[in-house]
């Protein structure tokens, strides 16, 4: 383990490898939102770049940015022909 600043807790960015610094945090934004509208809200309340959704990497640390249900709705880039 390691220590992080109190200001890093519940900021929407995982400083801890397991994302525990973002677990159980209250909503950070208006209307109960956790992330700004230009970022994707993970099920565990982490905020990631929307371009990272359905890119094959577990950026949310809980895999909520790579679910079949979510990625089924994302169109494939024209240079790719198959979904996995």
PDB file of N, CA, C and O in Angstrom:
ATOM      1  N   UNK A   1       0.807  -1.177   0.000  1.00  0.00           N
ATOM      2  CA  UNK A   1       0.000   0.000   0.000  1.00  0.00           C
ATOM      3  C   UNK A   1       0.853   1.245   0.000  1.00  0.00           C
ATOM      4  O   UNK A   1       2.063   1.193   0.221  1.00  0.00           O
ATOM      5  N   UNK A   2       0.215   2.344  -0.247  1.00  0.00           N
ATOM      6  CA  UNK A   2       0.889   3.632  -0.204  1.00  0.00           C
ATOM      7  C   UNK A   2      -0.103   4.700   0.235  1.00  0.00           C
ATOM      8  O   UNK A   2      -1.313   4.476   0.242  1.00  0.00           O
ATOM      9  N   UNK A   3       0.418   5.841   0.593  1.00  0.00           N
ATOM     10  CA  UNK A   3      -0.430   6.929   1.068  1.00  0.00           C
ATOM     11  C   UNK A   3      -0.678   7.923  -0.058  1.00  0.00           C
ATOM     12  O   UNK A   3       0.192   8.169  -0.894  1.00  0.00           O
ATOM     13  N   UNK A   4      -1.872   8.486  -0.062  1.00  0.00           N
ATOM     14  CA  UNK A   4      -2.206   9.548  -1.009  1.00  0.00           C
ATOM     15  C   UNK A   4      -2.743  10.736  -0.219  1.00  0.00           C
ATOM     16  O   UNK A   4      -3.159  10.589   0.930  1.00  0.00           O
ATOM     17  N   UNK A   5      -2.733  11.878  -0.822  1.00  0.00           N
ATOM     18  CA  UNK A   5      -3.238  13.095  -0.199  1.00  0.00           C
ATOM     19  C   UNK A   5      -4.751  12.997  -0.015  1.00  0.00           C
ATOM     20  O   UNK A   5      -5.437  12.387  -0.835  1.00  0.00           O
ATOM     21  N   UNK A   6      -5.270  13.592   1.051  1.00  0.00           N
ATOM     22  CA  UNK A   6      -6.722  13.629   1.268  1.00  0.00           C
ATOM     23  C   UNK A   6      -7.442  14.319   0.119  1.00  0.00           C
ATOM     24  O   UNK A   6      -8.594  13.994  -0.171  1.00  0.00           O
ATOM     25  N   UNK A   7      -6.782  15.265  -0.538  1.00  0.00           N
ATOM     26  CA  UNK A   7      -7.415  15.959  -1.656  1.00  0.00           C
ATOM     27  C   UNK A   7      -7.557  15.059  -2.882  1.00  0.00           C
ATOM     28  O   UNK A   7      -8.314  15.376  -3.800  1.00  0.00           O
ATOM     29  N   UNK A   8      -6.832  13.938  -2.901  1.00  0.00           N
ATOM     30  CA  UNK A   8      -6.935  12.990  -4.017  1.00  0.00           C
ATOM     31  C   UNK A   8      -8.072  11.998  -3.822  1.00  0.00           C
ATOM     32  O   UNK A   8      -8.475  11.328  -4.773  1.00  0.00           O
ATOM     33  N   UNK A   9      -8.592  11.895  -2.611  1.00  0.00           N
ATOM     34  CA  UNK A   9      -9.698  10.978  -2.351  1.00  0.00           C
ATOM     35  C   UNK A   9     -10.974  11.557  -2.955  1.00  0.00           C
ATOM     36  O   UNK A   9     -11.265  12.743  -2.804  1.00  0.00           O
ATOM     37  N   UNK A  10     -11.723  10.705  -3.637  1.00  0.00           N
ATOM     38  CA  UNK A  10     -13.014  11.076  -4.226  1.00  0.00           C
ATOM     39  C   UNK A  10     -12.906  12.199  -5.263  1.00  0.00           C
ATOM     40  O   UNK A  10     -13.807  13.029  -5.381  1.00  0.00           O
ATOM     41  N   UNK A  11     -11.801  12.218  -6.010  1.00  0.00           N
ATOM     42  CA  UNK A  11     -11.656  13.242  -7.051  1.00  0.00           C
ATOM     43  C   UNK A  11     -11.994  12.720  -8.446  1.00  0.00           C
ATOM     44  O   UNK A  11     -11.898  13.455  -9.428  1.00  0.00           O
ATOM     45  N   UNK A  12     -12.392  11.440  -8.531  1.00  0.00           N
ATOM     46  CA  UNK A  12     -12.769  10.866  -9.816  1.00  0.00           C
ATOM     47  C   UNK A  12     -11.629  10.200 -10.553  1.00  0.00           C
ATOM     48  O   UNK A  12     -11.831   9.631 -11.626  1.00  0.00           O
ATOM     49  N   UNK A  13     -10.436  10.262  -9.995  1.00  0.00           N
ATOM     50  CA  UNK A  13      -9.257   9.653 -10.614  1.00  0.00           C
ATOM     51  C   UNK A  13      -8.652   8.646  -9.644  1.00  0.00           C
ATOM     52  O   UNK A  13      -8.402   8.970  -8.483  1.00  0.00           O
ATOM     53  N   UNK A  14      -8.417   7.439 -10.112  1.00  0.00           N
ATOM     54  CA  UNK A  14      -7.880   6.389  -9.245  1.00  0.00           C
ATOM     55  C   UNK A  14      -6.380   6.568  -9.060  1.00  0.00           C
ATOM     56  O   UNK A  14      -5.609   6.360  -9.996  1.00  0.00           O
ATOM     57  N   UNK A  15      -5.968   6.950  -7.869  1.00  0.00           N
ATOM     58  CA  UNK A  15      -4.546   6.992  -7.558  1.00  0.00           C
ATOM     59  C   UNK A  15      -4.087   5.637  -7.022  1.00  0.00           C
ATOM     60  O   UNK A  15      -2.930   5.258  -7.202  1.00  0.00           O
ATOM     61  N   UNK A  16      -4.980   4.913  -6.373  1.00  0.00           N
ATOM     62  CA  UNK A  16      -4.670   3.570  -5.884  1.00  0.00           C
ATOM     63  C   UNK A  16      -4.919   2.562  -7.002  1.00  0.00           C
ATOM     64  O   UNK A  16      -5.880   2.699  -7.759  1.00  0.00           O
ATOM     65  N   UNK A  17      -4.074   1.568  -7.107  1.00  0.00           N
ATOM     66  CA  UNK A  17      -4.201   0.573  -8.178  1.00  0.00           C
ATOM     67  C   UNK A  17      -5.559  -0.106  -8.197  1.00  0.00           C
ATOM     68  O   UNK A  17      -6.068  -0.456  -9.262  1.00  0.00           O
ATOM     69  N   UNK A  18      -6.146  -0.295  -7.023  1.00  0.00           N
ATOM     70  CA  UNK A  18      -7.441  -0.980  -6.947  1.00  0.00           C
ATOM     71  C   UNK A  18      -8.621  -0.002  -6.961  1.00  0.00           C
ATOM     72  O   UNK A  18      -9.772  -0.427  -6.863  1.00  0.00           O
ATOM     73  N   UNK A  19      -8.351   1.284  -7.081  1.00  0.00           N
ATOM     74  CA  UNK A  19      -9.412   2.282  -7.118  1.00  0.00           C
ATOM     75  C   UNK A  19     -10.064   2.552  -5.780  1.00  0.00           C
ATOM     76  O   UNK A  19     -11.095   3.222  -5.727  1.00  0.00           O
ATOM     77  N   UNK A  20      -9.491   2.047  -4.691  1.00  0.00           N
ATOM     78  CA  UNK A  20     -10.123   2.175  -3.376  1.00  0.00           C
ATOM     79  C   UNK A  20     -10.225   3.626  -2.905  1.00  0.00           C
ATOM     80  O   UNK A  20     -11.040   3.929  -2.034  1.00  0.00           O
ATOM     81  N   UNK A  21      -9.421   4.519  -3.458  1.00  0.00           N
ATOM     82  CA  UNK A  21      -9.527   5.930  -3.074  1.00  0.00           C
ATOM     83  C   UNK A  21     -10.781   6.586  -3.637  1.00  0.00           C
ATOM     84  O   UNK A  21     -11.100   7.720  -3.277  1.00  0.00           O
ATOM     85  N   UNK A  22     -11.499   5.883  -4.519  1.00  0.00           N
ATOM     86  CA  UNK A  22     -12.736   6.402  -5.104  1.00  0.00           C
ATOM     87  C   UNK A  22     -13.966   5.614  -4.662  1.00  0.00           C
ATOM     88  O   UNK A  22     -15.077   5.914  -5.099  1.00  0.00           O
ATOM     89  N   UNK A  23     -13.789   4.625  -3.814  1.00  0.00           N
ATOM     90  CA  UNK A  23     -14.909   3.790  -3.363  1.00  0.00           C
ATOM     91  C   UNK A  23     -15.759   4.521  -2.332  1.00  0.00           C
ATOM     92  O   UNK A  23     -15.229   5.166  -1.427  1.00  0.00           O
ATOM     93  N   UNK A  24     -17.073   4.420  -2.470  1.00  0.00           N
ATOM     94  CA  UNK A  24     -18.007   4.974  -1.494  1.00  0.00           C
ATOM     95  C   UNK A  24     -18.061   6.490  -1.456  1.00  0.00           C
ATOM     96  O   UNK A  24     -18.428   7.065  -0.432  1.00  0.00           O
ATOM     97  N   UNK A  25     -17.711   7.134  -2.525  1.00  0.00           N
ATOM     98  CA  UNK A  25     -17.694   8.598  -2.557  1.00  0.00           C
ATOM     99  C   UNK A  25     -19.073   9.158  -2.893  1.00  0.00           C
ATOM    100  O   UNK A  25     -19.823   8.554  -3.660  1.00  0.00           O
ATOM    101  N   UNK A  26     -19.403  10.309  -2.321  1.00  0.00           N
ATOM    102  CA  UNK A  26     -20.673  10.960  -2.681  1.00  0.00           C
ATOM    103  C   UNK A  26     -20.550  11.582  -4.072  1.00  0.00           C
ATOM    104  O   UNK A  26     -19.438  11.778  -4.562  1.00  0.00           O
ATOM    105  N   UNK A  27     -21.672  11.894  -4.712  1.00  0.00           N
ATOM    106  CA  UNK A  27     -21.619  12.567  -6.021  1.00  0.00           C
ATOM    107  C   UNK A  27     -20.837  13.873  -5.922  1.00  0.00           C
ATOM    108  O   UNK A  27     -20.940  14.600  -4.934  1.00  0.00           O
ATOM    109  N   UNK A  28     -20.060  14.156  -6.954  1.00  0.00           N
ATOM    110  CA  UNK A  28     -19.224  15.354  -6.961  1.00  0.00           C
ATOM    111  C   UNK A  28     -19.859  16.522  -7.700  1.00  0.00           C
ATOM    112  O   UNK A  28     -19.515  17.677  -7.451  1.00  0.00           O
ATOM    113  N   UNK A  29     -20.779  16.230  -8.604  1.00  0.00           N
ATOM    114  CA  UNK A  29     -21.323  17.280  -9.461  1.00  0.00           C
ATOM    115  C   UNK A  29     -22.777  17.578  -9.185  1.00  0.00           C
ATOM    116  O   UNK A  29     -23.377  17.013  -8.270  1.00  0.00           O
ATOM    117  N   UNK A  30     -23.345  18.473  -9.987  1.00  0.00           N
ATOM    118  CA  UNK A  30     -24.759  18.819  -9.833  1.00  0.00           C
ATOM    119  C   UNK A  30     -25.670  17.663 -10.234  1.00  0.00           C
ATOM    120  O   UNK A  30     -25.276  16.797 -11.015  1.00  0.00           O
ATOM    121  N   UNK A  31     -26.860  17.652  -9.708  1.00  0.00           N
ATOM    122  CA  UNK A  31     -27.877  16.639 -10.031  1.00  0.00           C
ATOM    123  C   UNK A  31     -27.416  15.219  -9.736  1.00  0.00           C
ATOM    124  O   UNK A  31     -27.846  14.277 -10.401  1.00  0.00           O
ATOM    125  N   UNK A  32     -26.551  15.060  -8.751  1.00  0.00           N
ATOM    126  CA  UNK A  32     -26.103  13.728  -8.353  1.00  0.00           C
ATOM    127  C   UNK A  32     -25.130  13.082  -9.316  1.00  0.00           C
ATOM    128  O   UNK A  32     -24.924  11.870  -9.258  1.00  0.00           O
ATOM    129  N   UNK A  33     -24.530  13.854 -10.194  1.00  0.00           N
ATOM    130  CA  UNK A  33     -23.561  13.304 -11.140  1.00  0.00           C
ATOM    131  C   UNK A  33     -22.200  13.163 -10.480  1.00  0.00           C
ATOM    132  O   UNK A  33     -21.823  13.954  -9.616  1.00  0.00           O
ATOM    133  N   UNK A  34     -21.472  12.138 -10.907  1.00  0.00           N
ATOM    134  CA  UNK A  34     -20.121  11.932 -10.394  1.00  0.00           C
ATOM    135  C   UNK A  34     -19.068  12.572 -11.287  1.00  0.00           C
ATOM    136  O   UNK A  34     -18.035  13.028 -10.797  1.00  0.00           O
ATOM    137  N   UNK A  35     -19.321  12.610 -12.590  1.00  0.00           N
ATOM    138  CA  UNK A  35     -18.313  13.079 -13.542  1.00  0.00           C
ATOM    139  C   UNK A  35     -18.846  14.222 -14.398  1.00  0.00           C
ATOM    140  O   UNK A  35     -20.054  14.345 -14.597  1.00  0.00           O
ATOM    141  N   UNK A  36     -17.940  15.056 -14.902  1.00  0.00           N
ATOM    142  CA  UNK A  36     -18.364  16.077 -15.862  1.00  0.00           C
ATOM    143  C   UNK A  36     -18.946  15.407 -17.108  1.00  0.00           C
ATOM    144  O   UNK A  36     -18.657  14.239 -17.371  1.00  0.00           O
ATOM    145  N   UNK A  37     -19.746  16.120 -17.862  1.00  0.00           N
ATOM    146  CA  UNK A  37     -20.424  15.527 -19.018  1.00  0.00           C
ATOM    147  C   UNK A  37     -19.457  15.098 -20.114  1.00  0.00           C
ATOM    148  O   UNK A  37     -19.822  14.288 -20.967  1.00  0.00           O
ATOM    149  N   UNK A  38     -18.235  15.618 -20.113  1.00  0.00           N
ATOM    150  CA  UNK A  38     -17.276  15.227 -21.145  1.00  0.00           C
ATOM    151  C   UNK A  38     -16.471  13.988 -20.759  1.00  0.00           C
ATOM    152  O   UNK A  38     -15.540  13.605 -21.468  1.00  0.00           O
ATOM    153  N   UNK A  39     -16.832  13.352 -19.620  1.00  0.00           N
ATOM    154  CA  UNK A  39     -16.144  12.133 -19.181  1.00  0.00           C
ATOM    155  C   UNK A  39     -17.171  11.034 -18.943  1.00  0.00           C
ATOM    156  O   UNK A  39     -18.344  11.319 -18.701  1.00  0.00           O
ATOM    157  N   UNK A  40     -16.736   9.787 -19.011  1.00  0.00           N
ATOM    158  CA  UNK A  40     -17.589   8.623 -18.785  1.00  0.00           C
ATOM    159  C   UNK A  40     -17.576   8.287 -17.303  1.00  0.00           C
ATOM    160  O   UNK A  40     -16.512   8.262 -16.683  1.00  0.00           O
ATOM    161  N   UNK A  41     -18.740   8.031 -16.731  1.00  0.00           N
ATOM    162  CA  UNK A  41     -18.841   7.634 -15.329  1.00  0.00           C
ATOM    163  C   UNK A  41     -18.866   6.121 -15.236  1.00  0.00           C
ATOM    164  O   UNK A  41     -19.789   5.478 -15.738  1.00  0.00           O
ATOM    165  N   UNK A  42     -17.862   5.552 -14.600  1.00  0.00           N
ATOM    166  CA  UNK A  42     -17.783   4.107 -14.383  1.00  0.00           C
ATOM    167  C   UNK A  42     -18.765   3.705 -13.283  1.00  0.00           C
ATOM    168  O   UNK A  42     -19.207   4.547 -12.501  1.00  0.00           O
ATOM    169  N   UNK A  43     -19.102   2.424 -13.230  1.00  0.00           N
ATOM    170  CA  UNK A  43     -20.003   1.940 -12.177  1.00  0.00           C
ATOM    171  C   UNK A  43     -19.441   2.205 -10.787  1.00  0.00           C
ATOM    172  O   UNK A  43     -20.204   2.384  -9.837  1.00  0.00           O
ATOM    173  N   UNK A  44     -18.117   2.233 -10.655  1.00  0.00           N
ATOM    174  CA  UNK A  44     -17.492   2.481  -9.357  1.00  0.00           C
ATOM    175  C   UNK A  44     -17.231   3.972  -9.121  1.00  0.00           C
ATOM    176  O   UNK A  44     -16.507   4.329  -8.192  1.00  0.00           O
ATOM    177  N   UNK A  45     -17.803   4.831  -9.940  1.00  0.00           N
ATOM    178  CA  UNK A  45     -17.771   6.302  -9.880  1.00  0.00           C
ATOM    179  C   UNK A  45     -16.461   6.929 -10.350  1.00  0.00           C
ATOM    180  O   UNK A  45     -16.293   8.141 -10.214  1.00  0.00           O
ATOM    181  N   UNK A  46     -15.533   6.155 -10.895  1.00  0.00           N
ATOM    182  CA  UNK A  46     -14.356   6.756 -11.509  1.00  0.00           C
ATOM    183  C   UNK A  46     -14.791   7.510 -12.757  1.00  0.00           C
ATOM    184  O   UNK A  46     -15.793   7.160 -13.380  1.00  0.00           O
ATOM    185  N   UNK A  47     -14.054   8.523 -13.115  1.00  0.00           N
ATOM    186  CA  UNK A  47     -14.316   9.294 -14.332  1.00  0.00           C
ATOM    187  C   UNK A  47     -13.175   9.027 -15.310  1.00  0.00           C
ATOM    188  O   UNK A  47     -12.006   9.224 -14.981  1.00  0.00           O
ATOM    189  N   UNK A  48     -13.527   8.576 -16.517  1.00  0.00           N
ATOM    190  CA  UNK A  48     -12.496   8.307 -17.515  1.00  0.00           C
ATOM    191  C   UNK A  48     -12.814   9.051 -18.808  1.00  0.00           C
ATOM    192  O   UNK A  48     -13.942   9.495 -19.021  1.00  0.00           O
ATOM    193  N   UNK A  49     -11.830   9.179 -19.644  1.00  0.00           N
ATOM    194  CA  UNK A  49     -11.992   9.782 -20.959  1.00  0.00           C
ATOM    195  C   UNK A  49     -13.004   8.965 -21.758  1.00  0.00           C
ATOM    196  O   UNK A  49     -12.918   7.738 -21.785  1.00  0.00           O
ATOM    197  N   UNK A  50     -13.951   9.618 -22.402  1.00  0.00           N
ATOM    198  CA  UNK A  50     -14.966   8.888 -23.179  1.00  0.00           C
ATOM    199  C   UNK A  50     -14.354   8.096 -24.327  1.00  0.00           C
ATOM    200  O   UNK A  50     -14.936   7.104 -24.766  1.00  0.00           O
ATOM    201  N   UNK A  51     -13.199   8.511 -24.818  1.00  0.00           N
ATOM    202  CA  UNK A  51     -12.530   7.771 -25.885  1.00  0.00           C
ATOM    203  C   UNK A  51     -12.003   6.421 -25.420  1.00  0.00           C
ATOM    204  O   UNK A  51     -11.677   5.571 -26.249  1.00  0.00           O
ATOM    205  N   UNK A  52     -11.913   6.212 -24.123  1.00  0.00           N
ATOM    206  CA  UNK A  52     -11.413   4.952 -23.583  1.00  0.00           C
ATOM    207  C   UNK A  52     -12.508   3.902 -23.451  1.00  0.00           C
ATOM    208  O   UNK A  52     -12.210   2.738 -23.180  1.00  0.00           O
ATOM    209  N   UNK A  53     -13.766   4.287 -23.638  1.00  0.00           N
ATOM    210  CA  UNK A  53     -14.885   3.346 -23.516  1.00  0.00           C
ATOM    211  C   UNK A  53     -14.850   2.383 -24.699  1.00  0.00           C
ATOM    212  O   UNK A  53     -14.736   2.802 -25.851  1.00  0.00           O
ATOM    213  N   UNK A  54     -14.948   1.094 -24.401  1.00  0.00           N
ATOM    214  CA  UNK A  54     -14.982   0.027 -25.414  1.00  0.00           C
ATOM    215  C   UNK A  54     -13.724   0.010 -26.277  1.00  0.00           C
ATOM    216  O   UNK A  54     -13.791  -0.244 -27.479  1.00  0.00           O
ATOM    217  N   UNK A  55     -12.572   0.284 -25.653  1.00  0.00           N
ATOM    218  CA  UNK A  55     -11.309   0.236 -26.390  1.00  0.00           C
ATOM    219  C   UNK A  55     -10.518  -1.036 -26.099  1.00  0.00           C
ATOM    220  O   UNK A  55      -9.397  -1.197 -26.581  1.00  0.00           O
ATOM    221  N   UNK A  56     -11.105  -1.943 -25.306  1.00  0.00           N
ATOM    222  CA  UNK A  56     -10.440  -3.200 -24.984  1.00  0.00           C
ATOM    223  C   UNK A  56      -9.611  -3.159 -23.714  1.00  0.00           C
ATOM    224  O   UNK A  56      -9.079  -4.188 -23.299  1.00  0.00           O
ATOM    225  N   UNK A  57      -9.488  -1.997 -23.087  1.00  0.00           N
ATOM    226  CA  UNK A  57      -8.739  -1.862 -21.836  1.00  0.00           C
ATOM    227  C   UNK A  57      -9.702  -1.603 -20.684  1.00  0.00           C
ATOM    228  O   UNK A  57     -10.674  -0.863 -20.832  1.00  0.00           O
ATOM    229  N   UNK A  58      -9.428  -2.213 -19.543  1.00  0.00           N
ATOM    230  CA  UNK A  58     -10.252  -2.058 -18.352  1.00  0.00           C
ATOM    231  C   UNK A  58      -9.851  -0.776 -17.618  1.00  0.00           C
ATOM    232  O   UNK A  58      -9.238  -0.828 -16.552  1.00  0.00           O
ATOM    233  N   UNK A  59     -10.199   0.359 -18.191  1.00  0.00           N
ATOM    234  CA  UNK A  59      -9.807   1.646 -17.622  1.00  0.00           C
ATOM    235  C   UNK A  59     -10.550   1.977 -16.336  1.00  0.00           C
ATOM    236  O   UNK A  59     -10.021   2.694 -15.487  1.00  0.00           O
ATOM    237  N   UNK A  60     -11.765   1.467 -16.178  1.00  0.00           N
ATOM    238  CA  UNK A  60     -12.559   1.734 -14.976  1.00  0.00           C
ATOM    239  C   UNK A  60     -12.103   0.911 -13.771  1.00  0.00           C
ATOM    240  O   UNK A  60     -12.475   1.220 -12.639  1.00  0.00           O
ATOM    241  N   UNK A  61     -11.324  -0.105 -13.996  1.00  0.00           N
ATOM    242  CA  UNK A  61     -10.860  -1.040 -12.968  1.00  0.00           C
ATOM    243  C   UNK A  61     -11.957  -1.986 -12.506  1.00  0.00           C
ATOM    244  O   UNK A  61     -11.678  -2.928 -11.765  1.00  0.00           O
ATOM    245  N   UNK A  62     -13.211  -1.759 -12.929  1.00  0.00           N
ATOM    246  CA  UNK A  62     -14.298  -2.694 -12.628  1.00  0.00           C
ATOM    247  C   UNK A  62     -14.890  -3.248 -13.927  1.00  0.00           C
ATOM    248  O   UNK A  62     -15.903  -3.948 -13.911  1.00  0.00           O
ATOM    249  N   UNK A  63     -14.250  -2.928 -15.039  1.00  0.00           N
ATOM    250  CA  UNK A  63     -14.625  -3.382 -16.381  1.00  0.00           C
ATOM    251  C   UNK A  63     -15.949  -2.802 -16.879  1.00  0.00           C
ATOM    252  O   UNK A  63     -16.473  -3.263 -17.893  1.00  0.00           O
ATOM    253  N   UNK A  64     -16.500  -1.803 -16.191  1.00  0.00           N
ATOM    254  CA  UNK A  64     -17.788  -1.255 -16.625  1.00  0.00           C
ATOM    255  C   UNK A  64     -17.675  -0.439 -17.911  1.00  0.00           C
ATOM    256  O   UNK A  64     -18.694  -0.106 -18.515  1.00  0.00           O
ATOM    257  N   UNK A  65     -16.467  -0.113 -18.337  1.00  0.00           N
ATOM    258  CA  UNK A  65     -16.285   0.588 -19.615  1.00  0.00           C
ATOM    259  C   UNK A  65     -16.121  -0.382 -20.785  1.00  0.00           C
ATOM    260  O   UNK A  65     -15.910   0.043 -21.921  1.00  0.00           O
ATOM    261  N   UNK A  66     -16.219  -1.689 -20.507  1.00  0.00           N
ATOM    262  CA  UNK A  66     -16.005  -2.703 -21.544  1.00  0.00           C
ATOM    263  C   UNK A  66     -17.111  -3.753 -21.574  1.00  0.00           C
ATOM    264  O   UNK A  66     -16.897  -4.841 -22.109  1.00  0.00           O
ATOM    265  N   UNK A  67     -18.283  -3.465 -21.020  1.00  0.00           N
ATOM    266  CA  UNK A  67     -19.344  -4.471 -20.988  1.00  0.00           C
ATOM    267  C   UNK A  67     -19.915  -4.708 -22.386  1.00  0.00           C
ATOM    268  O   UNK A  67     -19.913  -3.813 -23.231  1.00  0.00           O
ATOM    269  N   UNK A  68     -20.394  -5.905 -22.611  1.00  0.00           N
ATOM    270  CA  UNK A  68     -20.989  -6.257 -23.901  1.00  0.00           C
ATOM    271  C   UNK A  68     -22.180  -5.356 -24.190  1.00  0.00           C
ATOM    272  O   UNK A  68     -22.351  -4.894 -25.318  1.00  0.00           O
ATOM    273  N   UNK A  69     -23.004  -5.102 -23.177  1.00  0.00           N
ATOM    274  CA  UNK A  69     -24.196  -4.275 -23.360  1.00  0.00           C
ATOM    275  C   UNK A  69     -23.822  -2.863 -23.811  1.00  0.00           C
ATOM    276  O   UNK A  69     -24.450  -2.314 -24.716  1.00  0.00           O
ATOM    277  N   UNK A  70     -22.823  -2.289 -23.197  1.00  0.00           N
ATOM    278  CA  UNK A  70     -22.386  -0.940 -23.542  1.00  0.00           C
ATOM    279  C   UNK A  70     -21.709  -0.912 -24.910  1.00  0.00           C
ATOM    280  O   UNK A  70     -22.022  -0.065 -25.746  1.00  0.00           O
ATOM    281  N   UNK A  71     -20.796  -1.828 -25.130  1.00  0.00           N
ATOM    282  CA  UNK A  71     -19.996  -1.806 -26.357  1.00  0.00           C
ATOM    283  C   UNK A  71     -20.799  -2.203 -27.591  1.00  0.00           C
ATOM    284  O   UNK A  71     -20.421  -1.867 -28.713  1.00  0.00           O
ATOM    285  N   UNK A  72     -21.888  -2.906 -27.392  1.00  0.00           N
ATOM    286  CA  UNK A  72     -22.748  -3.271 -28.519  1.00  0.00           C
ATOM    287  C   UNK A  72     -23.288  -2.025 -29.217  1.00  0.00           C
ATOM    288  O   UNK A  72     -23.565  -2.060 -30.415  1.00  0.00           O
ATOM    289  N   UNK A  73     -23.438  -0.932 -28.482  1.00  0.00           N
ATOM    290  CA  UNK A  73     -24.007   0.299 -29.036  1.00  0.00           C
ATOM    291  C   UNK A  73     -22.956   1.225 -29.647  1.00  0.00           C
ATOM    292  O   UNK A  73     -23.303   2.219 -30.286  1.00  0.00           O
ATOM    293  N   UNK A  74     -21.688   0.910 -29.457  1.00  0.00           N
ATOM    294  CA  UNK A  74     -20.611   1.764 -29.958  1.00  0.00           C
ATOM    295  C   UNK A  74     -20.208   1.298 -31.352  1.00  0.00           C
ATOM    296  O   UNK A  74     -19.831   0.138 -31.520  1.00  0.00           O
ATOM    297  N   UNK A  75     -20.276   2.172 -32.357  1.00  0.00           N
ATOM    298  CA  UNK A  75     -19.891   1.754 -33.713  1.00  0.00           C
ATOM    299  C   UNK A  75     -18.392   1.481 -33.803  1.00  0.00           C
ATOM    300  O   UNK A  75     -17.589   2.166 -33.169  1.00  0.00           O
ATOM    301  N   UNK A  76     -18.028   0.484 -34.588  1.00  0.00           N
ATOM    302  CA  UNK A  76     -16.614   0.162 -34.785  1.00  0.00           C
ATOM    303  C   UNK A  76     -15.965   1.215 -35.676  1.00  0.00           C
ATOM    304  O   UNK A  76     -16.592   1.745 -36.592  1.00  0.00           O
ATOM    305  N   UNK A  77     -14.721   1.502 -35.396  1.00  0.00           N
ATOM    306  CA  UNK A  77     -13.923   2.375 -36.240  1.00  0.00           C
ATOM    307  C   UNK A  77     -13.829   1.739 -37.625  1.00  0.00           C
ATOM    308  O   UNK A  77     -13.747   0.515 -37.728  1.00  0.00           O
ATOM    309  N   UNK A  78     -13.839   2.523 -38.668  1.00  0.00           N
ATOM    310  CA  UNK A  78     -13.859   1.982 -40.030  1.00  0.00           C
ATOM    311  C   UNK A  78     -12.629   1.149 -40.366  1.00  0.00           C
ATOM    312  O   UNK A  78     -12.659   0.389 -41.334  1.00  0.00           O
ATOM    313  N   UNK A  79     -11.548   1.268 -39.599  1.00  0.00           N
ATOM    314  CA  UNK A  79     -10.358   0.458 -39.865  1.00  0.00           C
ATOM    315  C   UNK A  79     -10.468  -0.925 -39.247  1.00  0.00           C
ATOM    316  O   UNK A  79      -9.624  -1.786 -39.496  1.00  0.00           O
ATOM    317  N   UNK A  80     -11.502  -1.146 -38.440  1.00  0.00           N
ATOM    318  CA  UNK A  80     -11.714  -2.447 -37.810  1.00  0.00           C
ATOM    319  C   UNK A  80     -12.985  -3.067 -38.364  1.00  0.00           C
ATOM    320  O   UNK A  80     -13.933  -2.358 -38.702  1.00  0.00           O
ATOM    321  N   UNK A  81     -13.005  -4.373 -38.456  1.00  0.00           N
ATOM    322  CA  UNK A  81     -14.141  -5.043 -39.069  1.00  0.00           C
ATOM    323  C   UNK A  81     -14.876  -5.984 -38.132  1.00  0.00           C
ATOM    324  O   UNK A  81     -15.994  -6.399 -38.439  1.00  0.00           O
ATOM    325  N   UNK A  82     -14.285  -6.332 -37.000  1.00  0.00           N
ATOM    326  CA  UNK A  82     -14.882  -7.331 -36.123  1.00  0.00           C
ATOM    327  C   UNK A  82     -14.940  -6.823 -34.694  1.00  0.00           C
ATOM    328  O   UNK A  82     -14.065  -6.081 -34.246  1.00  0.00           O
ATOM    329  N   UNK A  83     -15.963  -7.224 -34.000  1.00  0.00           N
ATOM    330  CA  UNK A  83     -16.059  -6.981 -32.557  1.00  0.00           C
ATOM    331  C   UNK A  83     -15.553  -8.229 -31.852  1.00  0.00           C
ATOM    332  O   UNK A  83     -15.599  -9.327 -32.407  1.00  0.00           O
ATOM    333  N   UNK A  84     -15.078  -8.059 -30.651  1.00  0.00           N
ATOM    334  CA  UNK A  84     -14.653  -9.224 -29.867  1.00  0.00           C
ATOM    335  C   UNK A  84     -15.412  -9.260 -28.583  1.00  0.00           C
ATOM    336  O   UNK A  84     -15.208 -10.162 -27.770  1.00  0.00           O
TER     337      UNK A  84
END
